[in-house]
C-alpha cells in the first residue's frame, strides 16, 4: 500500500501505532479500524508499552461520516451484520488489559 492508514514502529518492546489520515483528521473508516485491530493483535505478545498517535495536528476526529454513509450506517437502523460488527468485539483487547501493558495516546 503506497500510503497506509496506519503505520507501526517497534523498538525495545514499545510499539508506536500512528493513524495516518491527516488530510481527513485521522477519522476512523472501517478499513482503518480493521487495520488497527490487525496491528494490535500482531504486536500484543511482544509489546510492553503502546503509543497510539495520529499523524498531523489531530489525533482522531471520530468516525468518517462518508465511510459510514457508504456502508449504510447512517440509515435508520443498521443490521448487526454491518462490516465493522465482527471487527469490534470488546474481548479483542482483553489481553492488553490482563497483561497490564501501558498505553499512551497522544496527538501528532
The first five atom37 places (N, CA, C, CB, O) and aatype in JSON, in Angstrom:
{
  "aatype": [20, 20, 20, 20, 20, 20, 20, 20, 20, 20, 20, 20, 20, 20, 20, 20, 20, 20, 20, 20, 20, 20, 20, 20, 20, 20, 20, 20, 20, 20, 20, 20, 20, 20, 20, 20, 20, 20, 20, 20, 20, 20, 20, 20, 20, 20, 20, 20, 20, 20, 20, 20, 20, 20, 20, 20, 20, 20, 20, 20, 20, 20, 20, 20, 20, 20, 20, 20, 20, 20, 20, 20, 20, 20, 20, 20, 20, 20, 20, 20, 20, 20, 20, 20, 20, 20, 20, 20, 20, 20, 20, 20, 20, 20, 20, 20, 20, 20, 20, 20, 20, 20, 20, 20, 20, 20, 20, 20],
  "atom_mask": [
    [1, 1, 1, 1, 1],
    [1, 1, 1, 1, 1],
    [1, 1, 1, 1, 1],
    [1, 1, 1, 1, 1],
    [1, 1, 1, 1, 1],
    [1, 1, 1, 1, 1],
    [1, 1, 1, 1, 1],
    [1, 1, 1, 1, 1],
    [1, 1, 1, 1, 1],
    [1, 1, 1, 1, 1],
    [1, 1, 1, 1, 1],
    [1, 1, 1, 1, 1],
    [1, 1, 1, 1, 1],
    [1, 1, 1, 1, 1],
    [1, 1, 1, 1, 1],
    [1, 1, 1, 1, 1],
    [1, 1, 1, 1, 1],
    [1, 1, 1, 1, 1],
    [1, 1, 1, 1, 1],
    [1, 1, 1, 1, 1],
    [1, 1, 1, 1, 1],
    [1, 1, 1, 1, 1],
    [1, 1, 1, 1, 1],
    [1, 1, 1, 1, 1],
    [1, 1, 1, 1, 1],
    [1, 1, 1, 1, 1],
    [1, 1, 1, 1, 1],
    [1, 1, 1, 1, 1],
    [1, 1, 1, 1, 1],
    [1, 1, 1, 1, 1],
    [1, 1, 1, 1, 1],
    [1, 1, 1, 1, 1],
    [1, 1, 1, 1, 1],
    [1, 1, 1, 1, 1],
    [1, 1, 1, 1, 1],
    [1, 1, 1, 1, 1],
    [1, 1, 1, 1, 1],
    [1, 1, 1, 1, 1],
    [1, 1, 1, 1, 1],
    [1, 1, 1, 1, 1],
    [1, 1, 1, 1, 1],
    [1, 1, 1, 1, 1],
    [1, 1, 1, 1, 1],
    [1, 1, 1, 1, 1],
    [1, 1, 1, 1, 1],
    [1, 1, 1, 1, 1],
    [1, 1, 1, 1, 1],
    [1, 1, 1, 1, 1],
    [1, 1, 1, 1, 1],
    [1, 1, 1, 1, 1],
    [1, 1, 1, 1, 1],
    [1, 1, 1, 1, 1],
    [1, 1, 1, 1, 1],
    [1, 1, 1, 1, 1],
    [1, 1, 1, 1, 1],
    [1, 1, 1, 1, 1],
    [1, 1, 1, 1, 1],
    [1, 1, 1, 1, 1],
    [1, 1, 1, 1, 1],
    [1, 1, 1, 1, 1],
    [1, 1, 1, 1, 1],
    [1, 1, 1, 1, 1],
    [1, 1, 1, 1, 1],
    [1, 1, 1, 1, 1],
    [1, 1, 1, 1, 1],
    [1, 1, 1, 1, 1],
    [1, 1, 1, 1, 1],
    [1, 1, 1, 1, 1],
    [1, 1, 1, 1, 1],
    [1, 1, 1, 1, 1],
    [1, 1, 1, 1, 1],
    [1, 1, 1, 1, 1],
    [1, 1, 1, 1, 1],
    [1, 1, 1, 1, 1],
    [1, 1, 1, 1, 1],
    [1, 1, 1, 1, 1],
    [1, 1, 1, 1, 1],
    [1, 1, 1, 1, 1],
    [1, 1, 1, 1, 1],
    [1, 1, 1, 1, 1],
    [1, 1, 1, 1, 1],
    [1, 1, 1, 1, 1],
    [1, 1, 1, 1, 1],
    [1, 1, 1, 1, 1],
    [1, 1, 1, 1, 1],
    [1, 1, 1, 1, 1],
    [1, 1, 1, 1, 1],
    [1, 1, 1, 1, 1],
    [1, 1, 1, 1, 1],
    [1, 1, 1, 1, 1],
    [1, 1, 1, 1, 1],
    [1, 1, 1, 1, 1],
    [1, 1, 1, 1, 1],
    [1, 1, 1, 1, 1],
    [1, 1, 1, 1, 1],
    [1, 1, 1, 1, 1],
    [1, 1, 1, 1, 1],
    [1, 1, 1, 1, 1],
    [1, 1, 1, 1, 1],
    [1, 1, 1, 1, 1],
    [1, 1, 1, 1, 1],
    [1, 1, 1, 1, 1],
    [1, 1, 1, 1, 1],
    [1, 1, 1, 1, 1],
    [1, 1, 1, 1, 1],
    [1, 1, 1, 1, 1],
    [1, 1, 1, 1, 1],
    [1, 1, 1, 1, 1]
  ],
  "atom_positions": [
    [[0.85, -1.18, 0.0], [0.0, 0.0, 0.0], [0.9, 1.24, 0.0], [-0.97, 0.0, 1.23], [1.8, 1.35, 0.83]],
    [[0.65, 2.16, -0.91], [1.5, 3.34, -1.05], [1.42, 4.26, 0.16], [1.12, 4.1, -2.31], [2.44, 4.79, 0.6]],
    [[0.23, 4.46, 0.69], [0.04, 5.35, 1.83], [-0.85, 4.66, 2.85], [-0.57, 6.72, 1.38], [-2.07, 4.86, 2.85]],
    [[-0.27, 3.84, 3.73], [-1.09, 3.07, 4.67], [-1.85, 3.98, 5.64], [-0.22, 2.1, 5.46], [-1.37, 5.05, 6.0]],
    [[-3.03, 3.53, 6.04], [-3.84, 4.3, 7.0], [-3.28, 4.21, 8.4], [-5.28, 3.81, 7.0], [-3.62, 5.02, 9.26]],
    [[-2.42, 3.23, 8.65], [-1.77, 3.06, 9.95], [-0.31, 2.7, 9.71], [-2.49, 1.96, 10.82], [0.01, 1.89, 8.85]],
    [[0.56, 3.33, 10.5], [1.97, 2.93, 10.45], [2.35, 2.35, 11.81], [2.89, 4.14, 10.06], [1.75, 2.69, 12.83]],
    [[3.35, 1.49, 11.8], [3.79, 0.83, 13.02], [5.3, 0.91, 13.12], [3.32, -0.64, 13.06], [6.02, 0.6, 12.18]],
    [[5.77, 1.34, 14.28], [7.19, 1.31, 14.6], [7.32, 0.48, 15.88], [7.79, 2.77, 14.77], [6.5, 0.61, 16.79]],
    [[8.34, -0.36, 15.94], [8.52, -1.22, 17.1], [9.99, -1.22, 17.48], [8.03, -2.67, 16.81], [10.86, -1.49, 16.65]],
    [[10.26, -0.91, 18.76], [11.64, -0.94, 19.25], [11.64, -1.14, 20.75], [12.38, 0.38, 18.87], [10.9, -0.47, 21.47]],
    [[12.45, -2.06, 21.22], [12.62, -2.32, 22.66], [11.29, -2.52, 23.38], [13.37, -1.16, 23.3], [11.05, -1.91, 24.42]],
    [[10.43, -3.37, 22.84], [9.13, -3.71, 23.43], [8.14, -2.56, 23.47], [9.32, -4.22, 24.82], [7.14, -2.62, 24.18]],
    [[8.41, -1.5, 22.7], [7.48, -0.36, 22.61], [6.97, -0.29, 21.17], [8.17, 0.99, 23.03], [7.75, -0.2, 20.22]],
    [[5.64, -0.32, 21.03], [5.02, -0.19, 19.72], [4.43, 1.22, 19.6], [3.91, -1.28, 19.5], [3.72, 1.68, 20.48]],
    [[4.74, 1.88, 18.49], [4.16, 3.19, 18.19], [3.25, 2.99, 16.97], [5.27, 4.29, 17.92], [3.72, 2.74, 15.86]],
    [[1.95, 3.12, 17.2], [0.95, 2.96, 16.16], [0.44, 4.36, 15.81], [-0.22, 2.01, 16.61], [-0.04, 5.08, 16.68]],
    [[0.54, 4.73, 14.54], [0.16, 6.07, 14.1], [-0.98, 6.0, 13.1], [1.37, 6.8, 13.49], [-0.87, 5.35, 12.06]],
    [[-2.09, 6.68, 13.43], [-3.17, 6.83, 12.47], [-2.66, 7.77, 11.38], [-4.5, 7.38, 13.15], [-2.13, 8.84, 11.69]],
    [[-2.81, 7.38, 10.12], [-2.15, 8.12, 9.05], [-3.14, 8.61, 7.99], [-1.08, 7.25, 8.39], [-3.02, 8.28, 6.81]],
    [[-4.1, 9.4, 8.44], [-5.05, 10.05, 7.52], [-5.14, 11.53, 7.89], [-6.46, 9.37, 7.59], [-6.22, 12.03, 8.19]],
    [[-4.01, 12.24, 7.86], [-4.02, 13.63, 8.34], [-4.94, 14.55, 7.56], [-2.63, 14.18, 8.3], [-5.49, 15.49, 8.13]],
    [[-5.12, 14.31, 6.27], [-5.99, 15.18, 5.48], [-7.46, 15.02, 5.88], [-5.83, 14.89, 4.0], [-8.27, 15.91, 5.61]],
    [[-7.8, 13.9, 6.52], [-9.16, 13.65, 7.0], [-9.21, 13.7, 8.52], [-9.67, 12.29, 6.49], [-10.13, 13.15, 9.13]],
    [[-8.22, 14.34, 9.15], [-8.13, 14.47, 10.6], [-8.11, 13.1, 11.29], [-9.29, 15.3, 11.13], [-8.59, 12.95, 12.41]],
    [[-7.54, 12.1, 10.6], [-7.41, 10.74, 11.12], [-8.73, 10.13, 11.54], [-6.47, 10.74, 12.29], [-8.79, 9.34, 12.49]],
    [[-9.81, 10.5, 10.82], [-11.11, 9.9, 11.13], [-11.08, 8.41, 10.84], [-12.24, 10.59, 10.33], [-10.37, 7.93, 9.96]],
    [[-11.88, 7.68, 11.61], [-11.91, 6.22, 11.52], [-12.81, 5.75, 10.38], [-12.38, 5.62, 12.83], [-13.98, 6.12, 10.31]],
    [[-12.25, 4.96, 9.5], [-13.01, 4.26, 8.47], [-13.07, 2.79, 8.87], [-12.38, 4.44, 7.04], [-12.35, 2.35, 9.77]],
    [[-13.93, 2.03, 8.2], [-13.98, 0.6, 8.5], [-12.64, -0.05, 8.21], [-15.11, -0.08, 7.69], [-12.2, -0.93, 8.95]],
    [[-11.98, 0.37, 7.13], [-10.67, -0.2, 6.81], [-9.64, 0.15, 7.87], [-10.19, 0.29, 5.44], [-8.84, -0.71, 8.26]],
    [[-9.64, 1.39, 8.35], [-8.69, 1.8, 9.38], [-8.92, 1.0, 10.66], [-8.8, 3.31, 9.65], [-7.96, 0.57, 11.3]],
    [[-10.17, 0.81, 11.04], [-10.48, 0.06, 12.26], [-10.0, -1.38, 12.14], [-12.01, 0.09, 12.54], [-9.4, -1.92, 13.07]],
    [[-10.25, -1.99, 10.99], [-9.79, -3.36, 10.79], [-8.28, -3.45, 10.81], [-10.33, -3.92, 9.47], [-7.71, -4.37, 11.38]],
    [[-7.62, -2.48, 10.18], [-6.16, -2.45, 10.17], [-5.6, -2.24, 11.58], [-5.65, -1.34, 9.23], [-4.61, -2.85, 11.96]],
    [[-6.25, -1.37, 12.37], [-5.83, -1.12, 13.74], [-5.92, -2.39, 14.58], [-6.67, 0.0, 14.37], [-4.97, -2.74, 15.29]],
    [[-7.05, -3.1, 14.5], [-7.19, -4.34, 15.25], [-6.15, -5.37, 14.81], [-8.6, -4.91, 15.09], [-5.61, -6.11, 15.63]],
    [[-5.89, -5.43, 13.52], [-4.91, -6.37, 13.0], [-3.51, -6.06, 13.54], [-4.9, -6.34, 11.47], [-2.78, -6.97, 13.95]],
    [[-3.15, -4.79, 13.54], [-1.83, -4.38, 14.06], [-1.74, -4.68, 15.56], [-1.58, -2.86, 13.8], [-0.72, -5.19, 16.03]],
    [[-2.78, -4.38, 16.31], [-2.76, -4.62, 17.75], [-2.64, -6.11, 18.07], [-4.02, -4.05, 18.41], [-1.92, -6.49, 18.99]],
    [[-3.34, -6.94, 17.32], [-3.23, -8.38, 17.52], [-1.81, -8.87, 17.19], [-4.27, -9.13, 16.65], [-1.27, -9.75, 17.86]],
    [[-1.22, -8.29, 16.14], [0.1, -8.72, 15.69], [1.19, -8.4, 16.71], [0.44, -8.07, 14.37], [2.14, -9.16, 16.85]],
    [[1.07, -7.28, 17.42], [2.15, -6.85, 18.32], [1.88, -7.14, 19.79], [2.38, -5.38, 18.15], [2.75, -6.91, 20.63]],
    [[0.71, -7.63, 20.13], [0.33, -7.73, 21.55], [1.26, -8.6, 22.4], [-1.05, -8.26, 21.65], [1.45, -8.29, 23.58]],
    [[1.83, -9.64, 21.86], [2.67, -10.52, 22.67], [4.07, -9.97, 22.92], [2.78, -11.86, 22.01], [4.7, -10.32, 23.92]],
    [[4.55, -9.11, 22.04], [5.91, -8.59, 22.17], [5.96, -7.16, 22.68], [6.6, -8.66, 20.83], [7.04, -6.6, 22.84]],
    [[4.8, -6.56, 22.95], [4.73, -5.15, 23.33], [4.49, -5.0, 24.82], [3.64, -4.44, 22.54], [3.56, -5.6, 25.37]],
    [[5.32, -4.19, 25.47], [5.1, -3.87, 26.88], [4.48, -2.49, 27.04], [6.42, -3.94, 27.67], [3.82, -2.21, 28.04]],
    [[4.67, -1.63, 26.04], [4.06, -0.3, 26.05], [3.61, 0.03, 24.63], [5.06, 0.78, 26.59], [4.3, -0.29, 23.66]],
    [[2.46, 0.67, 24.53], [1.89, 1.03, 23.24], [1.64, 2.53, 23.21], [0.6, 0.25, 22.96], [1.0, 3.08, 24.11]],
    [[2.14, 3.19, 22.18], [1.86, 4.6, 21.96], [0.94, 4.66, 20.74], [3.18, 5.44, 21.74], [1.3, 4.21, 19.66]],
    [[-0.25, 5.22, 20.92], [-1.21, 5.39, 19.84], [-1.29, 6.88, 19.55], [-2.63, 4.79, 20.2], [-1.67, 7.66, 20.42]],
    [[-0.93, 7.26, 18.34], [-0.86, 8.67, 17.99], [-1.45, 8.9, 16.61], [0.58, 9.18, 18.05], [-1.78, 7.94, 15.9]],
    [[-1.59, 10.15, 16.23], [-2.11, 10.5, 14.91], [-1.15, 11.38, 14.16], [-3.46, 11.18, 15.03], [-0.52, 12.27, 14.74]],
    [[-1.03, 11.14, 12.87], [-0.18, 11.95, 12.01], [-0.89, 13.29, 11.77], [0.12, 11.22, 10.65], [-2.08, 13.32, 11.45]],
    [[-0.17, 14.38, 11.92], [-0.76, 15.71, 11.72], [-1.13, 16.36, 13.03], [-1.99, 15.61, 10.83], [-0.61, 15.99, 14.09]],
    [[-2.02, 17.33, 12.97], [-2.37, 18.12, 14.15], [-3.44, 17.49, 15.03], [-2.82, 19.48, 13.73], [-3.63, 17.91, 16.17]],
    [[-4.15, 16.49, 14.53], [-5.27, 15.9, 15.25], [-5.03, 14.41, 15.48], [-6.58, 16.12, 14.49], [-4.65, 13.69, 14.56]],
    [[-5.26, 13.95, 16.71], [-5.15, 12.52, 16.97], [-6.2, 11.77, 16.16], [-5.31, 12.21, 18.49], [-5.85, 10.94, 15.32]],
    [[-7.48, 12.05, 16.4], [-8.56, 11.39, 15.69], [-9.84, 12.2, 15.91], [-8.74, 9.91, 16.16], [-10.23, 12.47, 17.04]],
    [[-10.49, 12.58, 14.82], [-11.7, 13.39, 14.91], [-12.97, 12.54, 14.97], [-11.77, 14.33, 13.72], [-14.07, 13.07, 14.83]],
    [[-12.83, 11.23, 15.18], [-14.0, 10.36, 15.31], [-14.2, 9.52, 14.08], [-15.24, 11.18, 15.57], [-13.25, 9.18, 13.37]],
    [[-15.46, 9.17, 13.82], [-15.79, 8.32, 12.67], [-15.89, 9.13, 11.4], [-17.09, 7.59, 12.91], [-16.3, 10.29, 11.41]],
    [[-15.5, 8.52, 10.29], [-15.56, 9.15, 8.98], [-17.01, 9.06, 8.46], [-14.55, 8.48, 7.97], [-17.48, 7.97, 8.13]],
    [[-17.69, 10.19, 8.39], [-19.1, 10.22, 8.01], [-19.32, 9.67, 6.61], [-19.63, 11.66, 8.09], [-20.28, 8.93, 6.37]],
    [[-18.43, 10.0, 5.67], [-18.57, 9.48, 4.3], [-18.5, 7.96, 4.29], [-17.49, 10.07, 3.37], [-19.25, 7.29, 3.58]],
    [[-17.58, 7.41, 5.08], [-17.46, 5.95, 5.16], [-18.71, 5.35, 5.78], [-16.21, 5.56, 5.98], [-19.2, 4.32, 5.32]],
    [[-19.24, 5.99, 6.82], [-20.47, 5.5, 7.46], [-21.62, 5.48, 6.45], [-20.84, 6.37, 8.68], [-22.39, 4.53, 6.41]],
    [[-21.72, 6.55, 5.65], [-22.77, 6.6, 4.64], [-22.6, 5.5, 3.61], [-22.78, 7.96, 3.96], [-23.58, 4.88, 3.18]],
    [[-21.37, 5.25, 3.2], [-21.12, 4.27, 2.14], [-21.48, 2.85, 2.55], [-19.67, 4.32, 1.73], [-21.78, 2.02, 1.68]],
    [[-21.46, 2.54, 3.83], [-21.83, 1.2, 4.27], [-23.22, 1.16, 4.93], [-20.79, 0.67, 5.25], [-23.62, 0.13, 5.48]],
    [[-23.93, 2.27, 4.87], [-25.3, 2.29, 5.35], [-25.47, 2.49, 6.83], [-25.94, 1.05, 4.99], [-26.57, 2.26, 7.35]],
    [[-24.44, 2.91, 7.54], [-24.56, 3.09, 8.99], [-25.44, 4.27, 9.38], [-23.2, 3.29, 9.59], [-25.92, 4.33, 10.51]],
    [[-25.67, 5.19, 8.48], [-26.47, 6.36, 8.82], [-27.93, 6.2, 8.42], [-25.9, 7.6, 8.17], [-28.73, 7.12, 8.58]],
    [[-28.28, 5.03, 7.89], [-29.67, 4.76, 7.58], [-30.38, 4.41, 8.87], [-29.79, 3.61, 6.54], [-29.75, 4.37, 9.93]],
    [[-31.67, 4.17, 8.82], [-32.5, 4.02, 10.02], [-31.85, 3.16, 11.1], [-33.82, 3.42, 9.64], [-31.5, 3.69, 12.15]],
    [[-31.69, 1.9, 10.9], [-31.05, 1.02, 11.88], [-30.23, -0.02, 11.12], [-32.12, 0.32, 12.8], [-30.79, -0.85, 10.4]],
    [[-28.93, 0.02, 11.26], [-28.12, -0.97, 10.55], [-28.32, -2.37, 11.14], [-26.63, -0.59, 10.61], [-28.57, -2.53, 12.34]],
    [[-28.2, -3.35, 10.31], [-28.28, -4.75, 10.74], [-27.01, -5.1, 11.49], [-28.5, -5.71, 9.52], [-25.96, -4.49, 11.25]],
    [[-27.06, -6.07, 12.39], [-25.86, -6.48, 13.13], [-24.76, -7.02, 12.23], [-26.22, -7.51, 14.15], [-23.62, -7.17, 12.67]],
    [[-25.07, -7.31, 10.98], [-24.08, -7.86, 10.08], [-23.23, -6.79, 9.39], [-24.75, -8.71, 9.03], [-22.48, -7.1, 8.47]],
    [[-23.34, -5.54, 9.82], [-22.51, -4.48, 9.25], [-21.05, -4.88, 9.35], [-22.76, -3.13, 9.97], [-20.64, -5.52, 10.32]],
    [[-20.27, -4.52, 8.37], [-18.88, -4.97, 8.24], [-18.07, -4.79, 9.52], [-18.21, -4.22, 7.12], [-17.26, -5.66, 9.85]],
    [[-18.27, -3.71, 10.26], [-17.45, -3.46, 11.43], [-17.87, -4.28, 12.64], [-17.5, -2.0, 11.78], [-17.09, -4.39, 13.6]],
    [[-19.05, -4.86, 12.64], [-19.52, -5.59, 13.82], [-18.58, -6.73, 14.2], [-20.91, -6.13, 13.58], [-18.33, -6.95, 15.38]],
    [[-18.06, -7.44, 13.22], [-17.17, -8.55, 13.53], [-15.8, -8.07, 13.99], [-17.01, -9.46, 12.33], [-15.09, -8.8, 14.68]],
    [[-15.43, -6.85, 13.62], [-14.11, -6.33, 13.97], [-14.06, -5.7, 15.35], [-13.68, -5.32, 12.95], [-12.97, -5.56, 15.92]],
    [[-15.19, -5.32, 15.9], [-15.2, -4.51, 17.11], [-15.72, -5.26, 18.32], [-16.02, -3.27, 16.9], [-16.63, -4.79, 19.0]],
    [[-15.16, -6.42, 18.59], [-15.56, -7.18, 19.77], [-14.79, -6.7, 20.98], [-15.34, -8.7, 19.55], [-13.56, -6.63, 20.93]],
    [[-15.47, -6.36, 22.08], [-14.77, -5.86, 23.26], [-13.68, -6.79, 23.77], [-15.76, -5.61, 24.36], [-12.67, -6.32, 24.28]],
    [[-13.85, -8.08, 23.64], [-12.88, -9.03, 24.14], [-11.57, -9.06, 23.37], [-13.46, -10.38, 24.13], [-10.58, -9.61, 23.85]],
    [[-11.55, -8.47, 22.17], [-10.34, -8.48, 21.35], [-9.15, -7.85, 22.06], [-10.58, -7.77, 20.05], [-8.01, -8.27, 21.85]],
    [[-9.39, -6.85, 22.88], [-8.29, -6.16, 23.54], [-8.12, -6.6, 24.99], [-8.52, -4.67, 23.49], [-7.32, -6.03, 25.72]],
    [[-8.87, -7.62, 25.41], [-8.8, -8.09, 26.79], [-7.39, -8.48, 27.19], [-9.74, -9.27, 26.98], [-6.98, -8.24, 28.32]],
    [[-6.63, -9.07, 26.27], [-5.27, -9.5, 26.61], [-4.38, -8.3, 26.94], [-4.66, -10.31, 25.46], [-3.43, -8.43, 27.71]],
    [[-4.67, -7.14, 26.37], [-3.88, -5.94, 26.69], [-4.1, -5.56, 28.15], [-4.27, -4.77, 25.76], [-3.14, -5.24, 28.86]],
    [[-5.35, -5.57, 28.6], [-5.65, -5.21, 29.98], [-5.12, -6.26, 30.94], [-7.16, -5.02, 30.18], [-4.55, -5.92, 31.98]],
    [[-5.3, -7.52, 30.61], [-4.9, -8.6, 31.51], [-3.4, -8.62, 31.72], [-5.37, -9.93, 30.95], [-2.93, -8.99, 32.8]],
    [[-2.65, -8.25, 30.72], [-1.19, -8.3, 30.83], [-0.61, -7.03, 31.45], [-0.58, -8.53, 29.45], [0.61, -6.9, 31.55]],
    [[-1.46, -6.1, 31.85], [-1.02, -4.85, 32.48], [0.01, -4.12, 31.62], [-0.43, -5.12, 33.87], [1.08, -3.72, 32.1]],
    [[-0.33, -3.96, 30.36], [0.53, -3.22, 29.45], [0.2, -1.74, 29.58], [0.35, -3.71, 27.97], [-0.86, -1.37, 30.08]],
    [[1.11, -0.9, 29.13], [0.92, 0.55, 29.22], [0.48, 1.1, 27.88], [2.21, 1.25, 29.7], [0.94, 0.66, 26.83]],
    [[-0.43, 2.08, 27.94], [-0.91, 2.76, 26.75], [-0.6, 4.24, 26.88], [-2.43, 2.53, 26.54], [-0.67, 4.81, 27.97]],
    [[-0.25, 4.86, 25.77], [-0.13, 6.32, 25.72], [-0.8, 6.76, 24.44], [1.37, 6.79, 25.78], [-0.42, 6.33, 23.35]],
    [[-1.8, 7.63, 24.56], [-2.48, 8.16, 23.39], [-2.17, 9.64, 23.31], [-4.03, 7.91, 23.46], [-2.35, 10.37, 24.28]],
    [[-1.69, 10.07, 22.14], [-1.25, 11.44, 22.0], [-1.57, 11.99, 20.63], [0.24, 11.55, 22.27], [-1.69, 11.22, 19.67]],
    [[-1.71, 13.28, 20.52], [-1.92, 13.89, 19.2], [-0.58, 14.0, 18.49], [-2.6, 15.28, 19.33], [0.48, 13.92, 19.13]],
    [[-0.62, 14.19, 17.17], [0.59, 14.25, 16.35], [1.41, 15.38, 16.72], [0.27, 14.32, 14.9], [2.47, 15.6, 16.14]]
  ]
}
